[in-house]
């Protein structure tokens, strides 16, 4: 327990983002990463689309698994969601 607390305190000091367990579990369960992170950031598909310069339908298709984003598209989405590209692939 003390070790967990020390890790937590270090992460806070380093300005690392502390992600709630429910987000981690959703990602581990294989849910769409864009959707999980978008919802965690409290954004709608329309907001994400506008901020990343895409159509809302494109975001919906990517979240639904009907479309795969190019590296360029995923980089834009990652930037808007304040993530590293690795968090989406």
MOBEL-V606492 format. One record per residue. N is the residue number from 0. PSI is psi as a letter, one per 20 degrees, with the letter a starting at -180 (* if undefined). D_FIRST is the distance of its C-alpha to the first C-alpha in Angstrom with 1 decimal. Layout:
BEGIN
n | psi | d_first
N | PSI | D_FIRST
N | PSI | D_FIRST
END
This chain:
BEGIN
n | psi | d_first
0 | g | 0.0
1 | h | 3.8
2 | g | 5.4
3 | g | 5.2
4 | h | 6.3
5 | g | 8.7
6 | g | 10.0
7 | g | 10.7
8 | g | 12.5
9 | g | 14.4
10 | g | 15.5
11 | g | 16.8
12 | h | 18.6
13 | j | 20.2
14 | k | 21.4
15 | q | 19.9
16 | p | 20.2
17 | o | 17.2
18 | p | 18.4
19 | q | 17.6
20 | h | 16.5
21 | h | 20.0
22 | g | 21.7
23 | g | 19.8
24 | h | 20.6
25 | g | 24.2
26 | g | 24.6
27 | h | 23.2
28 | i | 25.6
29 | j | 28.4
30 | q | 29.5
31 | p | 31.7
32 | h | 29.8
33 | g | 32.3
34 | g | 32.2
35 | g | 28.4
36 | h | 28.2
37 | g | 31.3
38 | h | 30.1
39 | h | 26.8
40 | j | 29.0
41 | l | 31.1
42 | q | 34.2
43 | r | 37.1
44 | h | 38.8
45 | g | 41.7
46 | g | 39.8
47 | g | 38.1
48 | g | 41.6
49 | g | 43.3
50 | h | 40.9
51 | j | 41.0
52 | k | 44.8
53 | r | 44.9
54 | q | 46.2
55 | h | 44.0
56 | h | 45.4
57 | g | 44.1
58 | g | 40.5
59 | g | 41.0
60 | h | 42.4
61 | g | 39.5
62 | h | 36.9
63 | i | 39.0
64 | j | 39.2
65 | i | 43.0
66 | q | 42.9
67 | p | 41.1
68 | q | 40.8
69 | r | 42.1
70 | g | 40.1
71 | g | 41.8
72 | g | 41.0
73 | h | 37.3
74 | g | 37.1
75 | g | 38.7
76 | g | 36.3
77 | g | 33.2
78 | g | 34.6
79 | h | 35.1
80 | j | 31.6
81 | l | 30.2
82 | r | 28.8
83 | q | 29.5
84 | h | 32.1
85 | h | 29.6
86 | i | 27.6
87 | i | 30.7
88 | * | 32.0
END
